[in-house]
């Protein structure tokens, strides 16, 4: 149990470190890359990376690996894990063959598919397409490694692999750019680093588990369970993708390119904030599986409140910080032409304040195989967004699109809360009373101070913005410490601070 807690805590720390590097890459590294290789080659690079992202979408099987293995571990069914992986790897290899056929066929239609590219760009893209395709084919069967490490609660090793991947990728790409290498080198670097990361994960799986895949095992009932679970998870993933993937297209139909550009920046900022707030989620599935197996309902509720309160602190800081400083940050970062990004981003991140702290309940839904109810809610969310997006975007442009997404996300949270209460017997009233109601006191205290600070300070440069951010951070910590945290939470943060100082 102690080892599990240690894995979760250190895994969370490494997640935030990895996330910090990711944000730095997005804010600083990407503009430098564009300047170094040019907009045209950066567009081809982005296109190649999109090919990889499309064909490593695992149709819900990755989530199935984590869920099923965690369930078997909680019941001590170790041989069932080996048999289960025998089925999973046969599925992955079968899908990999289909991917080879699709990618090989698409290669011959590149000029027809990408008519917006010049003949020279087509020839360049064919080369990087081959590199990206080879990586897709090689990497796809290794996707279960992430699920295996997560199910065995090897979060330190898993998050280290992710951190290693980002650091090595940045270092090697920086060397390439400084040395004057171009597009081909950057794509090749991504492929090589990806392969090294896969081998590192494979090493950790071999070292930290006793898995021996039973290749000959096949059971129709087990396959049906995996297929049904993966189908619902795939529907959820596709419904999620419908929100932001369709937004630029809808704006392209009813609005203009300026609104699409504003939406792109708002989505990027929402993505940074979501990644930071979502770093803890995914670490608790094995623990929830164990508690469900042991029928410890009270401990699940306690864990939901404990994790929810921490998430509220994190998302609350991000939301308050962005409301206070976001407008000035956007003006300094991308200029006055993108001023509307501020309100758009706020609309996109407000629903996360209600949704993300409830991830333990979502995890229990997965563990107890009630994902079909989650799929119903997410499909409803996607349909509601499509219904609202067109009229609102026609009337209000990009702001209307963001209002539509905000309403759809809030409806998703209400729908999930209904399922938590009716289908899973979770006391959501108790959760809101313990997590959100106490947060009102520090909010009421901090808002007037932020208003005074905004009137007393101007933002002419990054230094003044940074100083104001530090003031808000210190103010937030002080108010939260005295008006929100209980004694156990204070001790937890103090112990974590002492450990960091000692190291």
ABEGO torsion letter per residue (X at the ends): XAAAAAAAAAAAAAAAAAAAAAAAAAAAAAAAAAAAAEAAAAAAAAAAAAAAAAAABAGGAAAAAAAAAAAAAAAGBAAAAAAAAAAAAAAAAAAAAAAAAAAAAAAAAAAAABAABBAAAAAAAAAAAAAAAAAAAAAAAAAAAAAAAAAAGBAAAAAAAAAAAAAAAAAAAAAAAAAGBBAAAAAAAAAAAAAAAAAAAAAAAAAABABBBBAABBBAAAAAAAAAAAAAAAAAAAAAAAAAAAAAAAAAAABBAAAAAAAAAAAAAAAAAAAAAAAABGAAAAAAAAAAAAGBAAAAAAAAAAAAAAAAAAAAAAAAAAAAAAAAAAAAAAEAAAAAAAAAAAAAAAAAAAAAAAAAAAAAAAAAGAAAAAAAAAAAAAAAAAAAAAAAAAAAEAAAAAAAAAAAAAAAAAAAAAAAAAAAGBBAAAAAAAAAAAAAAAAAAAAAAAAAAAAABBBABAAAAAAAAAAAAAAAAAAAAAAABBAAAAAAAAAAAAAAAAX
